[in-house]
Amino acid sequence: MNRLSREASVRRMLEGAPPPVPPGLHADAARRGARMLRRRTLARRAMWLLLLAATVAFVVWAVTARPWVEPPSETTPPLTGW
């Protein structure tokens, strides 16, 4: 098919009457959309909860491990008996 014949066939389709819509299509689409919205909301809440749990775990680890404190030097023996 060349370009002109494709354009002509598309024009014929657009000029004709639109195909009939099934009667329950709107209800099905609304139901599926509501279900997708609930799933998306649940996923978003789960991700926020996971982020909160990771933040709490990091804070607890940082408080107990104290990575900002320099570890004591173990290369030089302690000076005793002076």
NORNOR-V237675 format. One record per pair of residues at least 12 apart in sequence whose ideal C-beta (glycine too) atoms are under 8 Angstrom apart, sorted by the first residue. I is the first residue (numbers start at 1). J is the second residue. Records with the same first field share a line. If there is no record, write none. Layout:
# NORNOR-V237675
I: J ; J
This chain:
# NORNOR-V237675
none
